Amino acid sequence: MDALLINDLKYVNQVRAQMNENRLMLCYIGSMSQDIVIALLNLTESKLNQVNSDSTIKTRVFSVMVECLQNITQHSEKSEHIKSNIFMIGYADHAYTIYSGNVIKSDRIDDLKNRMVKINTMSEDDMKEFYKYLIKNESLSEKSGFGLGLIQIARKTGNPLDYDFEQIDNDHSFFSLKTLVDH
């Protein structure tokens, strides 16, 4: 057997082992379209039915998924890095873990980071009021409204939002988000 093929097969086994170790049910990397979003939602529904999750948990998982996927489709920077979008969902004994990531303009990091810090330090009532404030006072067109979905995610999960930024080039960074939906 060809040495390159053997290395490729070892890589497949390493990816499989990592997915099993992290209990990933679903992983998608690439451009995001409405058809792909629908397919991801359908696949997740099938997986949730296999593990017999109750309807309340399913609703919360789907709500967070939709917000994460909307973040990718609405706020990703359209560039040669578009294939860098990622969405993953995993299942652990105590929670579903939803990972998402997309390319953003680096000049948006400070604003996004400030909102994330603010959201992570707010009480449920504060988040509710801040959400109302944003709806009334910010335009929801194009790339604004940045934060409404994040507030919804924090409210649905009751957990802090874990995030990271990785510089890709002088103008672009990769925004990663990890959310936990307890069950």
Secondary structure, DSSP 8 states (H G I E B T S, - for coil): --HHHHHHHHHHHHHHHHHHHTTEEEEEES---HHHHHHHHHHHHHHHHHTT--HHHHHHHHHHHHHHHHHHHHH---STTGGG-EEEEEE-SSEEEEEEEEEEEGGGHHHHHHHHHHHHH--HHHHHHHHHHHHHHS--STT--TTHHHHHHHHHH-S--EEEEEE-SSSEEEEEEEEEEE-
